[in-house]
């Protein structure tokens, strides 16, 4: 079996996904490229991205910028700034699709209450969301409802009453209980 990586050029890829606050400080970030080998380099890139996009108004729709031979698509909401970075050769529409999927999944998971405080309180959901979207730079999913659904299943409280669970959560809980009873 072949071992592909995003840098092979075999498929579209993402170099990083950044979620920064309105002052340019990290809320949640994932890097999938060795282009920024140290934390200092990563922080420098984040500052450059923030400064470059600060004076734009990407509140309603995503905007695009080019910085250091990278395409950056971004969107702002409340006090959060969402960024997706790809190589200069990447398709901007695909990067926008990743950005929109991330933004919409976070919006679903935070129940339309997308702000820094809520994001920090639910950081685990945001990182699970990032893991569902991209793996080692390779884009896995861009459909927000699928992403949010997978994150919800991973974080589901198996102890919650069945009446308070969604159908898929209830089935997963029932399967877990059945498996436990069979193994006893």
Beta strands, then each sheet from edge to edge (+ up, - down):
strand 1: 16-21
strand 2: 26-31
strand 3: 63-67
strand 4: 70-77
strand 5: 80-87
strand 6: 134-135
strand 7: 138-139
sheet 1: 2+ 1- 5+ 4- 3+
sheet 2: 6+ 7-
end
